[in-house]
Amino acid sequence: MSQVLIIALVLVVLLGTGLGLVVSRRRGRSGILEPPSPAPVRPARTTLVEPEVPPASEPDAATVDVGTTEPAVESESEPESEAKLEPEPAPEPQPEPEPRVIEKPRFRDRLSKARNALSGYMGAIGGRSKIDAETWDELEEALILADVGVNATQELLTHLRAQVKAQGLSTGEELLTALKAELTVRLTGFDRELHFSDAEGPTVWLFVGVNGVGKTTTIGKLGAREVAAGHRVIMAAGDTFRAAAAEQLGMWADRAGAELVRGNEGGDPSAVIFDGVAAAAARGADLVLGDTAGRLHNKTNLMEELRKVRRVADQGAGTVTEVLLVLDATTGQNGLVQAQQFTDAVELTGVVLTKLDGSAKGGIVIAIHEQLGIPVKAVGLGEGIDDLVPFDAAEFVDALFS
């Protein structure tokens, strides 16, 4: 019974609700506006919206369309941008550096000190109208002052007296002309070349002399000259007793473009020379410049040491062609004593006379040739690397007496 009542009550409610809806619809149709129901909220989209693209216009002639794969059509006229991309002209080749020009120093320019020491005598003799006893006395004094030496001076004057008598010379000027001609002849005829060996293996030049005469500097300058001439040079530091001798020679080797072979300080000089020759043979060098100890020439044991160096240098792969005595021109006649001692020890082939530009005793050149018969092969006319030059007899006499 109770269930029937519940069902009836539900039906009544449903009927009432349906009648209310019908009434409300009829009222809307009769002109009564109902407030609109709110619009449902749409969820936000997560897709990207493409921007609106304006209609494509005809592309410009210089513009490339990057939206297509077809290449842009080039215009008939060349684009301005391409004109700026013309290849730059190739740079002009730089001229090769000119080789260093070696200007040989002139004897007349560098022997002013020796010439000035004689200028008073030469002026007085040249101004004489006749050749008398006083003229001969002045000439003798001038030659001795120039360090020609007493013996060489006397022999030279004897020859000039005979020449004056035979040729009938009468004035002082004629006597000076005869003197210069005679000195040039006496200094001519010597072999002044620095020789290379014809045998297989390197050539060896040994340098001897007392300390302080310029042996190391002479080696450096001659080495630079021979390197410039196309030779491969090795310098052997055989002066193992003088402090820093090897270091000094090493600096010259670097400067000249040569190679250096050295030994231990205080070691055997002949061993260093031997090693230098062996190194030259192994490396294909054709010239070895060997420095030697420069102790006092009057020490017997040191002269014996030089003899040993000379023997050992010839026992290896090389050949000794020059043994050069380096003399300081400012020592004058003392240089003759040194030359005689070294000649007895190692058979000198020539003399290198250094510091001739700073000496007033230029006559030492004549004394060396006259008394020892050894040619002066090179002379130092300055401190520069190019100031060691071959000796020229005619140029020397002209620079000394005129």
DOZALO-123428 format. One record per atom (N, C-alpha, C): x, y, z; residue in one letter. Coordinates in steps of 0.1 Angstrom, whole numbers, padded with zeros to 4 digits, always signed. Last residue first. Layout:
BEGIN
XYZA/...
// end
This chain:
BEGIN
+1537+0585-0504S/+1532+0596-0512S/+1519+0600-0507S/+1545+0562-0489F/+1555+0572-0493F/+1550+0584-0501F/+1523+0546-0484L/+1532+0548-0474L/+1541+0560-0477L/+1508+0543-0507A/+1501+0548-0496A/+1511+0552-0485A/+1527+0531-0524D/+1521+0544-0528D/+1515+0550-0516D/+1530+0507-0511V/+1542+0516-0512V/+1536+0530-0516V/+1504+0495-0513F/+1510+0497-0500F/+1521+0508-0501F/+1500+0492-0540E/+1491+0501-0533E/+1497+0505-0519E/+1521+0474-0546A/+1521+0487-0553A/+1512+0497-0545A/+1513+0451-0530A/+1526+0458-0529A/+1526+0472-0534A/+1486+0442-0512D/+1490+0447-0525D/+1502+0455-0524D/+1473+0415-0493F/+1483+0425-0494F/+1486+0429-0509F/+1437+0412-0488P/+1450+0407-0494P/+1460+0418-0495P/+1423+0423-0457V/+1424+0423-0471V/+1437+0417-0476V/+1400+0428-0433L/+1412+0420-0435L/+1413+0417-0450L/+1376+0441-0432D/+1388+0449-0432D/+1401+0441-0432D/+1351+0430-0428D/+1356+0430-0442D/+1370+0438-0443D/+1345+0434-0402I/+1347+0420-0406I/+1353+0419-0421I/+1365+0461-0388G/+1353+0455-0394G/+1356+0441-0400G/+1388+0473-0379E/+1381+0464-0370E/+1369+0456-0376E/+1415+0476-0403G/+1404+0481-0395G/+1398+0470-0387G/+1432+0463-0419L/+1431+0477-0421L/+1420+0483-0413L/+1455+0436-0418G/+1443+0442-0412G/+1443+0457-0413G/+1466+0417-0446V/+1468+0428-0437V/+1454+0433-0431V/+1481+0388-0460A/+1469+0396-0457A/+1472+0406-0446A/+1506+0379-0466K/+1495+0375-0474K/+1483+0383-0472K/+1539+0386-0468V/+1527+0390-0461V/+1516+0388-0470V/+1563+0359-0473P/+1553+0369-0478P/+1542+0373-0468P/+1595+0358-0461I/+1582+0352-0459I/+1572+0363-0464I/+1621+0366-0458G/+1617+0360-0471G/+1603+0353-0470G/+1633+0378-0437L/+1628+0365-0435L/+1624+0358-0448L/+1642+0403-0446Q/+1650+0395-0437Q/+1646+0381-0435Q/+1623+0413-0465E/+1638+0414-0468E/+1646+0404-0459E/+1598+0408-0454H/+1601+0403-0467H/+1617+0402-0469H/+1600+0422-0430I/+1596+0408-0430I/+1600+0401-0443I/+1606+0448-0438A/+1616+0440-0431A/+1613+0425-0431A/+1583+0456-0451I/+1595+0455-0459I/+1605+0446-0451I/+1566+0457-0429V/+1562+0448-0440V/+1575+0446-0449V/+1576+0476-0413I/+1578+0462-0408I/+1575+0452-0420I/+1569+0501-0421G/+1581+0495-0427G/+1584+0481-0423G/+1549+0511-0406G/+1546+0503-0417G/+1557+0497-0424G/+1545+0522-0379K/+1557+0514-0383K/+1554+0505-0395K/+1524+0533-0368A/+1533+0543-0375A/+1545+0535-0381A/+1493+0516-0369S/+1507+0516-0366S/+1514+0527-0375S/+1466+0512-0375G/+1469+0519-0363G/+1484+0520-0360G/+1466+0496-0398D/+1460+0510-0399D/+1463+0518-0386D/+1475+0472-0390L/+1484+0480-0398L/+1479+0495-0399L/+1464+0452-0375K/+1464+0465-0369K/+1474+0474-0377K/+1483+0423-0386T/+1471+0430-0381T/+1474+0444-0376T/+1494+0404-0411L/+1498+0415-0403L/+1486+0423-0399L/+1501+0371-0416V/+1490+0380-0416V/+1493+0392-0406V/+1525+0354-0436V/+1522+0363-0424V/+1509+0370-0427V/+1533+0320-0446G/+1530+0334-0448G/+1527+0341-0435G/+1542+0296-0439T/+1540+0298-0454T/+1536+0313-0456T/+1567+0284-0416L/+1556+0293-0420L/+1555+0294-0435L/+1576+0260-0399E/+1578+0263-0413E/+1566+0271-0419E/+1575+0257-0371V/+1565+0251-0379V/+1565+0254-0394V/+1600+0266-0359A/+1592+0255-0353A/+1582+0249-0363A/+1611+0286-0374D/+1619+0274-0371D/+1611+0263-0365D/+1590+0304-0374T/+1594+0298-0387T/+1603+0285-0384T/+1589+0312-0348F/+1578+0304-0353F/+1582+0297-0366F/+1613+0327-0347Q/+1611+0316-0338Q/+1600+0306-0343Q/+1609+0347-0366Q/+1620+0338-0368Q/+1618+0325-0359Q/+1586+0361-0356A/+1586+0354-0369A/+1597+0343-0371A/+1597+0372-0333Q/+1586+0362-0332Q/+1586+0354-0345Q/+1615+0389-0344V/+1620+0379-0335V/+1610+0368-0334V/+1598+0406-0358L/+1607+0398-0365L/+1613+0387-0357L/+1583+0419-0338G/+1576+0409-0347G/+1586+0401-0354G/+1601+0438-0329N/+1598+0426-0321N/+1591+0415-0329N/+1599+0458-0348Q/+1610+0449-0349Q/+1608+0437-0340Q/+1564+0463-0343G/+1576+0466-0350G/+1586+0455-0351G/+1540+0461-0330T/+1552+0457-0323T/+1565+0459-0330T/+1520+0469-0347T/+1525+0479-0338T/+1537+0474-0330T/+1512+0447-0361A/+1521+0456-0368A/+1527+0467-0358A/+1513+0415-0349D/+1507+0428-0346D/+1517+0439-0352D/+1509+0385-0368L/+1517+0395-0362L/+1510+0408-0360L/+1504+0352-0373V/+1497+0364-0371V/+1506+0374-0363V/+1515+0330-0397L/+1519+0337-0385L/+1512+0350-0384L/+1501+0301-0410L/+1501+0316-0411L/+1505+0321-0397L/+1504+0276-0431V/+1507+0279-0416V/+1510+0293-0415V/+1486+0258-0454E/+1490+0271-0450E/+1493+0271-0435E/+1479+0232-0459T/+1485+0240-0470T/+1490+0253-0466T/+1474+0200-0447V/+1478+0214-0443V/+1485+0221-0455V/+1447+0180-0454T/+1460+0184-0458T/+1463+0198-0454T/+1428+0154-0436G/+1430+0167-0443G/+1445+0169-0447G/+1425+0131-0421A/+1420+0131-0435A/+1423+0144-0443A/+1457+0132-0403G/+1443+0128-0405G/+1438+0128-0419G/+1482+0142-0403Q/+1480+0127-0402Q/+1466+0123-0404Q/+1484+0169-0402D/+1486+0162-0415D/+1484+0147-0414D/+1480+0174-0375A/+1471+0180-0385A/+1472+0173-0399A/+1503+0164-0363V/+1490+0157-0361V/+1480+0162-0372V/+1523+0183-0370R/+1524+0169-0374R/+1510+0162-0374R/+1513+0206-0358R/+1515+0206-0372R/+1516+0192-0377R/+1513+0199-0331V/+1500+0202-0338V/+1502+0201-0353V/+1540+0195-0327K/+1531+0184-0326K/+1518+0187-0333K/+1549+0222-0330R/+1554+0212-0339R/+1545+0199-0339R/+1536+0232-0307L/+1532+0236-0321L/+1537+0227-0331L/+1551+0220-0287E/+1537+0217-0288E/+1531+0221-0302E/+1575+0232-0290E/+1574+0218-0293E/+1559+0214-0295E/+1568+0257-0281M/+1572+0256-0296M/+1571+0241-0300M/+1564+0251-0255L/+1553+0255-0263L/+1556+0254-0278L/+1589+0244-0246N/+1579+0234-0246N/+1567+0238-0254N/+1603+0269-0249T/+1607+0257-0257T/+1595+0247-0257T/+1593+0301-0252K/+1591+0289-0243K/+1593+0276-0252K/+1593+0323-0267N/+1606+0318-0262N/+1605+0307-0252N/+1567+0330-0273H/+1574+0323-0284H/+1588+0318-0279H/+1541+0326-0249L/+1554+0333-0254L/+1562+0324-0263L/+1511+0311-0263R/+1520+0315-0252R/+1533+0321-0258R/+1488+0304-0278G/+1496+0316-0281G/+1505+0321-0270G/+1476+0275-0295A/+1480+0282-0282A/+1489+0294-0286A/+1456+0280-0325T/+1466+0273-0316T/+1469+0281-0304T/+1429+0272-0348D/+1436+0281-0338D/+1446+0273-0329D/+1424+0263-0380G/+1429+0258-0367G/+1435+0269-0359G/+1400+0258-0402L/+1408+0269-0397L/+1412+0266-0383L/+1393+0238-0429V/+1395+0238-0414V/+1404+0249-0411V/+1372+0232-0456L/+1383+0240-0451L/+1382+0240-0435L/+1351+0217-0465D/+1363+0217-0473D/+1374+0225-0468D/+1328+0193-0451A/+1334+0207-0451A/+1347+0206-0459A/+1315+0169-0448G/+1317+0174-0461G/+1322+0188-0462G/+1315+0157-0423R/+1304+0166-0427R/+1305+0172-0441R/+1338+0142-0422A/+1325+0136-0420A/+1314+0144-0425A/+1358+0162-0425A/+1357+0151-0435A/+1343+0144-0434A/+1353+0178-0403A/+1352+0183-0416A/+1350+0172-0427A/+1359+0159-0382A/+1346+0164-0384A/+1343+0170-0398A/+1387+0157-0387A/+1378+0145-0388A/+1364+0149-0390A/+1395+0183-0381V/+1397+0177-0395V/+1388+0165-0397V/+1388+0184-0354G/+1383+0193-0363G/+1384+0188-0378G/+1404+0164-0343D/+1390+0162-0343D/+1383+0171-0353D/+1429+0176-0347F/+1426+0164-0353F/+1411+0161-0354F/+1426+0199-0330I/+1428+0201-0344I/+1425+0188-0352I/+1423+0185-0305V/+1412+0193-0310V/+1414+0196-0325V/+1448+0174-0303A/+1436+0165-0304A/+1424+0173-0309A/+1465+0195-0300S/+1466+0187-0313S/+1454+0178-0314S/+1458+0205-0275P/+1455+0213-0286P/+1455+0204-0299P/+1444+0188-0248D/+1455+0187-0258D/+1451+0194-0271D/+1429+0210-0224G/+1431+0197-0231G/+1442+0198-0241G/+1421+0233-0212G/+1433+0227-0208G/+1437+0214-0214G/+1387+0226-0217E/+1397+0236-0214E/+1409+0230-0208E/+1380+0202-0243N/+1379+0206-0229N/+1390+0217-0227N/+1373+0215-0276G/+1376+0205-0267G/+1375+0210-0253G/+1354+0222-0306R/+1361+0226-0294R/+1364+0214-0285R/+1344+0233-0337V/+1348+0221-0330V/+1357+0226-0318V/+1319+0251-0354L/+1329+0251-0344L/+1331+0237-0339L/+1311+0265-0387E/+1309+0255-0376E/+1321+0255-0367E/+1301+0297-0400A/+1309+0285-0399A/+1305+0276-0388A/+1291+0323-0401G/+1283+0312-0407G/+1291+0299-0409G/+1303+0344-0388A/+1308+0341-0401A/+1299+0330-0409A/+1290+0343-0363R/+1289+0355-0371R/+1293+0352-0386R/+1297+0318-0354D/+1283+0322-0356D/+1281+0333-0365D/+1325+0321-0352A/+1319+0311-0361A/+1304+0314-0364A/+1327+0341-0333W/+1331+0344-0347W/+1325+0334-0356W/+1318+0327-0311M/+1310+0339-0315M/+1314+0342-0330M/+1338+0308-0310G/+1325+0304-0313G/+1316+0315-0317G/+1360+0323-0302L/+1360+0317-0316L/+1346+0312-0319L/+1351+0328-0276Q/+1354+0339-0285Q/+1353+0334-0300Q/+1351+0302-0265E/+1339+0310-0266E/+1340+0322-0276E/+1378+0295-0267A/+1368+0288-0275A/+1355+0296-0276A/+1389+0314-0248A/+1393+0314-0262A/+1383+0307-0271A/+1384+0315-0221A/+1373+0320-0230A/+1377+0320-0245A/+1418+0315-0213A/+1404+0315-0208A/+1395+0321-0219A/+1440+0295-0231R/+1436+0308-0228R/+1421+0308-0224R/+1443+0267-0237F/+1448+0273-0225F/+1443+0286-0221F/+1435+0258-0262T/+1428+0253-0250T/+1432+0259-0237T/+1433+0266-0291D/+1439+0273-0280D/+1431+0270-0268D/+1418+0252-0311G/+1429+0245-0305G/+1437+0253-0294G/+1390+0251-0323A/+1394+0259-0311A/+1406+0252-0304A/+1384+0251-0356A/+1389+0243-0345A/+1395+0251-0335A/+1358+0258-0378M/+1369+0264-0370M/+1372+0255-0358M/+1350+0249-0411I/+1350+0245-0397I/+1361+0252-0389I/+1331+0259-0439V/+1342+0261-0430V/+1340+0256-0416V/+1325+0256-0472R/+1320+0252-0459R/+1332+0251-0449R/+1326+0283-0496H/+1332+0272-0489H/+1325+0269-0476H/+1317+0306-0509G/+1310+0293-0511G/+1316+0281-0505G/+1326+0330-0501A/+1331+0325-0514A/+1325+0312-0518A/+1316+0333-0476A/+1310+0341-0487A/+1314+0336-0500A/+1334+0316-0464V/+1320+0312-0464V/+1313+0320-0475V/+1357+0332-0466E/+1357+0320-0473E/+1342+0314-0474E/+1351+0354-0450R/+1354+0356-0464R/+1353+0343-0472R/+1348+0342-0425A/+1336+0349-0431A/+1339+0351-0446A/+1374+0333-0421G/+1363+0324-0422G/+1351+0330-0429G/+1388+0357-0419L/+1390+0349-0430L/+1379+0338-0432L/+1376+0366-0394K/+1374+0374-0407K/+1377+0365-0419K/+1383+0345-0376G/+1369+0349-0379G/+1367+0356-0392G/+1411+0346-0377I/+1404+0334-0382I/+1389+0337-0385I/+1415+0372-0367T/+1419+0369-0380T/+1412+0356-0386T/+1405+0368-0341T/+1398+0377-0350T/+1402+0375-0364T/+1425+0350-0332T/+1411+0346-0332T/+1403+0355-0342T/+1449+0365-0334K/+1447+0353-0341K/+1432+0349-0343K/+1458+0390-0323G/+1446+0390-0331G/+1444+0377-0339G/+1478+0392-0305V/+1481+0397-0318V/+1469+0397-0327V/+1473+0380-0280G/+1471+0394-0282G/+1473+0400-0295G/+1498+0355-0278N/+1486+0361-0274N/+1485+0376-0276N/+1517+0348-0308V/+1516+0350-0294V/+1502+0356-0291V/+1509+0323-0333G/+1513+0336-0329G/+1511+0338-0314G/+1493+0306-0360V/+1501+0306-0349V/+1505+0321-0346V/+1469+0286-0377F/+1473+0300-0373F/+1481+0300-0360F/+1465+0265-0405L/+1468+0267-0391L/+1473+0281-0389L/+1442+0252-0426W/+1450+0263-0424W/+1453+0265-0409W/+1435+0224-0446V/+1437+0229-0433V/+1447+0241-0433V/+1410+0210-0466T/+1422+0218-0465T/+1423+0223-0451T/+1395+0176-0466P/+1395+0191-0463P/+1409+0197-0463P/+1397+0154-0494G/+1396+0157-0480G/+1398+0172-0478G/+1420+0147-0520E/+1407+0145-0514E/+1407+0147-0499E/+1442+0174-0531A/+1439+0160-0527A/+1425+0159-0521A/+1446+0200-0535D/+1441+0193-0546D/+1437+0179-0542D/+1440+0225-0510S/+1446+0213-0514S/+1439+0207-0526S/+1444+0260-0515F/+1435+0249-0512F/+1442+0236-0517F/+1463+0289-0503H/+1461+0277-0512H/+1451+0267-0506H/+1463+0321-0507L/+1460+0312-0497L/+1455+0299-0504L/+1489+0339-0524E/+1476+0332-0524E/+1475+0323-0512E/+1513+0351-0528R/+1505+0356-0517R/+1491+0349-0516R/+1545+0346-0536D/+1532+0339-0537D/+1523+0343-0525D/+1563+0375-0548F/+1560+0365-0537F/+1546+0358-0540F/+1566+0395-0566G/+1572+0382-0569G/+1569+0371-0559G/+1574+0425-0548T/+1566+0418-0558T/+1573+0404-0561T/+1589+0439-0531L/+1578+0433-0525L/+1569+0425-0535L/+1609+0449-0549R/+1613+0440-0538R/+1601+0433-0531R/+1593+0466-0565V/+1599+0454-0571V/+1603+0444-0560V/+1587+0485-0545T/+1576+0478-0552T/+1581+0465-0558T/+1612+0496-0539L/+1604+0488-0529L/+1593+0480-0535L/+1618+0508-0564E/+1626+0497-0559E/+1619+0489-0548E/+1599+0528-0566A/+1600+0517-0576A/+1608+0505-0571A/+1605+0543-0544K/+1592+0537-0545K/+1592+0525-0555K/+1632+0552-0551L/+1629+0544-0539L/+1616+0537-0540L/+1627+0567-0575A/+1635+0554-0575A/+1633+0546-0563A/+1613+0588-0563T/+1607+0579-0574T/+1614+0566-0575T/+1633+0598-0546L/+1621+0592-0541L/+1613+0583-0551L/+1651+0608-0566L/+1655+0598-0556L/+1643+0591-0550L/+1636+0627-0578E/+1640+0616-0586E/+1645+0604-0577E/+1635+0645-0557E/+1622+0640-0563E/+1625+0627-0571E/+1661+0653-0554G/+1655+0646-0544G/+1642+0639-0548G/+1681+0650-0584T/+1672+0657-0575T/+1666+0647-0565T/+1696+0633-0601S/+1703+0644-0594S/+1694+0651-0584S/+1707+0602-0617L/+1697+0610-0610L/+1703+0621-0602L/+1722+0586-0635G/+1724+0600-0634G/+1713+0608-0627G/+1721+0559-0634Q/+1711+0566-0642Q/+1712+0581-0642Q/+1743+0552-0618A/+1741+0546-0631A/+1732+0554-0640A/+1739+0567-0595K/+1751+0569-0602K/+1749+0564-0617K/+1715+0556-0586V/+1716+0571-0588V/+1728+0574-0597V/+1722+0529-0582Q/+1712+0533-0593Q/+1712+0548-0596Q/+1739+0530-0561A/+1744+0525-0574A/+1734+0529-0585A/+1722+0540-0542R/+1733+0548-0546R/+1739+0543-0559R/+1703+0518-0540L/+1699+0531-0545L/+1711+0540-0549L/+1719+0498-0528H/+1714+0496-0541H/+1709+0509-0548H/+1724+0510-0503T/+1735+0506-0512T/+1730+0505-0526T/+1698+0512-0493L/+1705+0524-0496L/+1717+0521-0506L/+1692+0485-0488L/+1684+0492-0498L/+1691+0505-0502L/+1711+0478-0469E/+1711+0471-0482E/+1703+0479-0492E/+1703+0495-0448Q/+1716+0496-0454Q/+1717+0489-0468Q/+1677+0485-0443T/+1679+0499-0447T/+1692+0500-0454T/+1681+0459-0434A/+1674+0461-0447A/+1676+0475-0452A/+1695+0465-0410N/+1702+0458-0421N/+1695+0460-0434N/+1676+0481-0396V/+1689+0486-0399V/+1695+0479-0411V/+1641+0485-0405G/+1652+0477-0400G/+1666+0482-0405G/+1618+0497-0410V/+1623+0489-0421V/+1634+0480-0415V/+1606+0516-0393D/+1608+0502-0389D/+1612+0492-0400D/+1606+0542-0399A/+1594+0534-0404A/+1595+0520-0400A/+1631+0549-0390L/+1619+0553-0382L/+1607+0545-0386L/+1646+0539-0411I/+1647+0533-0398I/+1635+0536-0389I/+1638+0557-0431L/+1635+0542-0433L/+1636+0535-0419L/+1646+0582-0421A/+1632+0579-0424A/+1629+0565-0425A/+1674+0579-0420E/+1667+0581-0408E/+1652+0578-0410E/+1680+0576-0448E/+1683+0565-0438E/+1675+0567-0425E/+1672+0602-0456L/+1665+0590-0461L/+1667+0578-0452L/+1690+0618-0443E/+1676+0620-0441E/+1668+0607-0445E/+1714+0609-0455D/+1712+0608-0441D/+1697+0609-0437D/+1710+0616-0482W/+1711+0602-0478W/+1709+0600-0463W/+1711+0644-0479T/+1699+0637-0484T/+1699+0623-0480T/+1736+0649-0470E/+1725+0652-0461E/+1712+0645-0466E/+1751+0643-0493A/+1752+0635-0481A/+1741+0637-0471A/+1727+0650-0520D/+1740+0651-0513D/+1740+0642-0501D/+1712+0657-0548I/+1713+0646-0539I/+1727+0646-0533I/+1694+0688-0553K/+1705+0679-0556K/+1706+0668-0545K/+1671+0700-0545S/+1675+0702-0559S/+1687+0693-0563S/+1646+0688-0524R/+1660+0691-0526R/+1663+0691-0541R/+1620+0680-0519G/+1623+0694-0522G/+1637+0698-0525G/+1621+0654-0511G/+1616+0657-0524G/+1618+0671-0528G/+1631+0657-0485I/+1639+0650-0495I/+1634+0654-0509I/+1610+0670-0472A/+1623+0676-0472A/+1632+0670-0483A/+1589+0651-0475G/+1588+0665-0481G/+1601+0672-0482G/+1599+0629-0462M/+1597+0628-0476M/+1595+0642-0483M/+1600+0639-0436Y/+1612+0635-0442Y/+1610+0635-0458Y/+1572+0644-0431G/+1582+0654-0430G/+1595+0651-0437G/+1560+0619-0435S/+1557+0630-0444S/+1567+0641-0443S/+1561+0598-0418L/+1572+0599-0428L/+1571+0612-0436L/+1539+0599-0403A/+1552+0598-0396A/+1563+0600-0405A/+1519+0598-0422N/+1522+0611-0415N/+1535+0611-0408N/+1519+0571-0429R/+1523+0581-0439R/+1527+0594-0432R/+1510+0559-0406A/+1523+0556-0410A/+1528+0567-0420A/+1484+0571-0406K/+1493+0572-0394K/+1507+0570-0398K/+1472+0564-0430S/+1475+0578-0428S/+1485+0579-0416S/+1463+0540-0441L/+1477+0541-0436L/+1481+0555-0433L/+1437+0541-0451R/+1439+0535-0438R/+1453+0536-0432R/+1437+0552-0476D/+1428+0558-0466D/+1431+0553-0452D/+1455+0536-0490R/+1458+0551-0488R/+1449+0557-0477R/+1443+0512-0491F/+1455+0513-0483F/+1457+0528-0480F/+1408+0509-0488R/+1419+0514-0495R/+1431+0516-0486R/+1386+0481-0483P/+1392+0494-0478P/+1405+0497-0486P/+1361+0471-0505K/+1374+0469-0500K/+1380+0482-0495K/+1328+0466-0498E/+1337+0476-0503E/+1351+0474-0496E/+1306+0443-0507I/+1317+0444-0499I/+1327+0455-0505I/+1272+0444-0507V/+1283+0448-0515V/+1295+0450-0505V/+1249+0418-0504R/+1257+0428-0497R/+1270+0431-0505R/+1225+0415-0530P/+1236+0410-0522P/+1244+0421-0515P/+1192+0428-0526E/+1204+0428-0533E/+1215+0422-0524E/+1162+0409-0523P/+1172+0418-0517P/+1185+0416-0524P/+1139+0409-0550E/+1148+0401-0541E/+1158+0411-0536E/+1108+0428-0550P/+1122+0425-0555P/+1131+0418-0545P/+1077+0412-0548Q/+1087+0421-0541Q/+1101+0418-0547Q/+1051+0413-0572P/+1062+0406-0565P/+1072+0415-0560P/+1020+0428-0564E/+1032+0428-0572E/+1043+0421-0565E/+0991+0409-0557P/+1001+0418-0553P/+1013+0417-0562P/+0964+0407-0581A/+0974+0400-0574A/+0985+0410-0570A/+0933+0426-0575P/+0946+0423-0583P/+0956+0416-0575P/+0904+0408-0563E/+0914+0419-0562E/+0927+0415-0570E/+0875+0399-0582P/+0888+0395-0576P/+0898+0407-0575P/+0844+0415-0574E/+0855+0413-0584E/+0868+0409-0577E/+0823+0421-0558L/+0830+0409-0556L/+0840+0405-0566L/+0809+0443-0567K/+0818+0445-0556K/+0826+0432-0553K/+0793+0433-0586A/+0804+0441-0591A/+0814+0443-0579A/+0773+0420-0572E/+0783+0411-0578E/+0795+0420-0583E/+0757+0441-0564S/+0765+0433-0554S/+0776+0425-0560S/+0745+0450-0587E/+0755+0458-0581E/+0763+0451-0571E/+0741+0426-0614P/+0737+0431-0600P/+0749+0439-0595P/+0740+0434-0648E/+0748+0428-0637E/+0744+0434-0624E/+0709+0430-0666S/+0720+0439-0661S/+0727+0432-0649S/+0690+0410-0668E/+0700+0412-0679E/+0712+0421-0675E/+0685+0391-0638S/+0682+0402-0647S/+0693+0403-0658S/+0679+0357-0632E/+0688+0369-0632E/+0683+0379-0642E/+0654+0342-0612V/+0658+0346-0626V/+0666+0358-0625V/+0663+0319-0587A/+0658+0332-0591A/+0663+0335-0605A/+0656+0284-0589P/+0665+0295-0588P/+0659+0308-0593P/+0632+0267-0569E/+0636+0271-0582E/+0645+0283-0581E/+0622+0261-0545T/+0635+0255-0548T/+0640+0259-0562T/+0609+0289-0526T/+0608+0278-0536T/+0622+0273-0538T/+0615+0308-0507G/+0604+0299-0504G/+0602+0288-0515G/+0634+0326-0514V/+0639+0314-0506V/+0628+0305-0503V/+0639+0342-0542D/+0628+0336-0535D/+0633+0324-0527D/+0662+0369-0544V/+0660+0354-0546V/+0649+0349-0537V/+0662+0399-0561T/+0658+0392-0549T/+0657+0377-0552T/+0666+0415-0583A/+0678+0412-0575A/+0675+0404-0562A/+0640+0418-0593A/+0650+0412-0601A/+0662+0408-0593A/+0613+0410-0571D/+0622+0419-0576D/+0634+0412-0583D/+0584+0390-0579P/+0596+0392-0572P/+0605+0402-0579P/+0551+0400-0578E/+0562+0396-0587E/+0575+0399-0580E/+0535+0391-0547S/+0537+0400-0559S/+0549+0395-0567S/+0512+0370-0531A/+0525+0372-0536A/+0525+0381-0548A/+0489+0383-0506P/+0491+0377-0520P/+0505+0380-0525P/+0501+0378-0473P/+0495+0386-0483P/+0498+0380-0497P/+0492+0354-0450V/+0502+0358-0459V/+0496+0366-0470V/+0485+0353-0416E/+0479+0355-0429E/+0490+0361-0439E/+0502+0329-0397P/+0498+0343-0400P/+0493+0344-0414P/+0487+0300-0384E/+0496+0306-0394E/+0492+0320-0397E/+0485+0291-0351V/+0478+0297-0362V/+0488+0303-0372V/+0490+0262-0334L/+0495+0274-0338L/+0488+0279-0351L/+0468+0246-0310T/+0475+0246-0323T/+0479+0260-0326T/+0454+0247-0287T/+0468+0245-0285T/+0475+0245-0299T/+0426+0268-0278R/+0432+0259-0287R/+0447+0258-0284R/+0407+0268-0248A/+0417+0274-0257A/+0423+0264-0265A/+0371+0259-0248P/+0385+0257-0243P/+0395+0263-0253P/+0345+0281-0245R/+0352+0272-0253R/+0366+0270-0247R/+0317+0284-0225V/+0331+0288-0226V/+0338+0277-0233V/+0284+0291-0237P/+0293+0282-0231P/+0308+0286-0234P/+0268+0321-0229A/+0274+0312-0239A/+0284+0303-0233A/+0239+0324-0207P/+0253+0327-0210P/+0259+0316-0220P/+0207+0330-0222S/+0216+0322-0213S/+0230+0324-0217S/+0191+0361-0222P/+0198+0350-0229P/+0207+0343-0219P/+0160+0368-0206P/+0175+0370-0206P/+0182+0358-0212P/+0132+0369-0227E/+0139+0363-0215E/+0154+0366-0216E/+0107+0390-0235L/+0121+0386-0238L/+0126+0380-0225L/+0075+0385-0247I/+0083+0387-0234I/+0097+0381-0236I/+0061+0377-0269G/+0069+0390-0269G/+0076+0393-0256G/+0049+0351-0270S/+0040+0362-0270S/+0047+0376-0268S/+0069+0333-0267R/+0064+0335-0280R/+0055+0347-0281R/+0072+0332-0240G/+0083+0337-0248G/+0078+0340-0262G/+0048+0319-0231R/+0050+0333-0228R/+0061+0339-0236R/+0053+0293-0240R/+0042+0301-0246R/+0043+0315-0243R/+0073+0285-0223R/+0075+0286-0238R/+0065+0294-0244R/+0060+0284-0198S/+0071+0293-0201S/+0074+0295-0216S/+0042+0263-0201V/+0037+0276-0199V/+0048+0286-0202V/+0058+0241-0203V/+0050+0244-0215V/+0045+0258-0213V/+0070+0240-0178L/+0078+0242-0190L/+0070+0246-0202L/+0049+0233-0162G/+0056+0246-0160G/+0064+0249-0173G/+0041+0208-0170L/+0032+0218-0172L/+0039+0232-0171L/+0064+0193-0160G/+0061+0194-0175G/+0052+0205-0178G/+0060+0195-0133T/+0072+0201-0139T/+0070+0202-0154T/+0037+0181-0129G/+0038+0195-0125G/+0049+0202-0132G/+0044+0155-0136L/+0034+0162-0144L/+0035+0177-0141L/+0063+0149-0116L/+0067+0150-0130L/+0057+0157-0138L/+0046+0149-0093V/+0057+0159-0094V/+0062+0160-0109V/+0029+0127-0099V/+0024+0141-0097V/+0034+0151-0099V/+0047+0106-0098L/+0040+0110-0111L/+0034+0124-0110L/+0054+0105-0072V/+0064+0108-0082V/+0058+0112-0095V/+0030+0097-0060L/+0035+0110-0056L/+0046+0114-0067L/+0026+0072-0069A/+0017+0082-0073A/+0022+0096-0071A/+0047+0059-0057I/+0047+0060-0071I/+0038+0070-0076I/+0039+0061-0030I/+0052+0067-0034I/+0052+0069-0049I/+0015+0045-0030L/+0015+0060-0027L/+0027+0067-0031L/+0025+0020-0035V/+0016+0026-0044V/+0015+0041-0042V/+0039+0015-0011Q/+0046+0016-0024Q/+0037+0023-0034Q/+0019+0012+0007S/+0028+0024+0008S/+0036+0025-0005S/+0008-0012+0000M/+0000+0000+0000M/+0008+0012+0000M/
// end
